[in-house]
Amino acid sequence: MLVEVYGVAIIPLIIGLVELLKRFGLPKRVLPIASLMFGVIAGVVYIHPMNVKAGILVGLMLGLSASGLYSSTKNTFEKNSN
């Protein structure tokens, strides 16, 4: 149970790292790939260090979740400001 809780806490961390890369000038079309890479790294190194396949799968879910959460939040705030 603790792994799942900490795994969800990694999603905002991935969003922050991707935002940092964006501010350093990384092209916007590369940011989702960076999110996936951060997720896979976190999954393999932190969540499932002994099972690489499971780490990659969980990492993909983390990266995709972070990318989707960022995108949906951005779209929501852009609609409210118009």
C-alpha positions as MATLAB code, in Angstrom:
seq = 'MLVEVYGVAIIPLIIGLVELLKRFGLPKRVLPIASLMFGVIAGVVYIHPMNVKAGILVGLMLGLSASGLYSSTKNTFEKNSN';
ca = [
       0.000    0.000    0.000;
       2.811    2.458    0.779;
       4.340    2.039   -2.666;
       1.099    3.155   -4.320;
       0.869    6.251   -2.147;
       4.455    7.280   -2.847;
       4.013    6.437   -6.528;
       1.163    8.923   -6.822;
       3.301   11.557   -5.100;
       5.870   11.201   -7.887;
       3.411   12.581  -10.469;
       3.656   16.226   -9.262;
       7.427   15.807   -9.096;
       7.474   14.753  -12.767;
       5.273   17.720  -13.660;
       7.708   20.040  -11.868;
      10.727   18.561  -13.633;
       9.061   18.861  -17.028;
       8.076   22.462  -16.255;
      11.702   23.157  -15.344;
      12.844   21.733  -18.693;
      10.243   23.889  -20.425;
      11.602   27.022  -18.769;
      15.132   26.079  -19.836;
      13.947   26.136  -23.442;
      13.180   22.513  -24.308;
      10.753   22.456  -27.273;
       7.132   21.822  -26.320;
       6.832   18.819  -28.635;
       9.554   17.016  -26.642;
       8.002   17.592  -23.203;
       5.636   14.561  -23.255;
       8.597   12.329  -24.091;
      10.535   13.852  -21.199;
       7.565   13.156  -18.934;
       7.546    9.510  -20.027;
      11.297    9.226  -19.506;
      11.083   10.671  -15.992;
       8.237    8.293  -15.231;
      10.117    5.227  -16.463;
      13.237    6.241  -14.541;
      11.200    6.698  -11.362;
       9.407    3.407  -11.931;
      12.571    1.390  -12.470;
      14.764    3.093   -9.865;
      12.281    3.896   -7.096;
       9.053    1.900   -7.403;
      10.237   -1.509   -8.698;
      14.052   -1.690   -8.607;
      14.066   -5.503   -8.599;
      11.574   -5.973  -11.456;
      12.476   -3.909  -14.514;
       9.381   -4.880  -16.525;
       7.045   -3.813  -13.733;
       9.089   -0.646  -13.219;
       8.754    0.277  -16.889;
       5.013   -0.367  -16.839;
       4.453    1.669  -13.682;
       6.794    4.355  -15.003;
       4.812    4.662  -18.212;
       1.639    5.078  -16.177;
       3.307    7.748  -14.019;
       4.637    9.649  -17.025;
       1.342    9.508  -18.906;
      -0.557   10.551  -15.778;
       1.754   13.505  -15.242;
       1.426   14.573  -18.866;
      -2.359   14.264  -18.798;
      -2.725   16.050  -15.465;
      -0.621   18.953  -16.711;
      -2.508   19.162  -20.003;
      -5.966   19.038  -18.438;
      -5.081   21.610  -15.779;
      -3.609   23.930  -18.396;
      -6.708   23.609  -20.605;
      -9.020   24.281  -17.663;
      -7.207   27.481  -16.675;
      -6.992   28.684  -20.271;
     -10.775   28.279  -20.708;
     -11.454   30.171  -17.465;
      -9.226   33.102  -18.452;
     -10.983   33.614  -21.826;
];
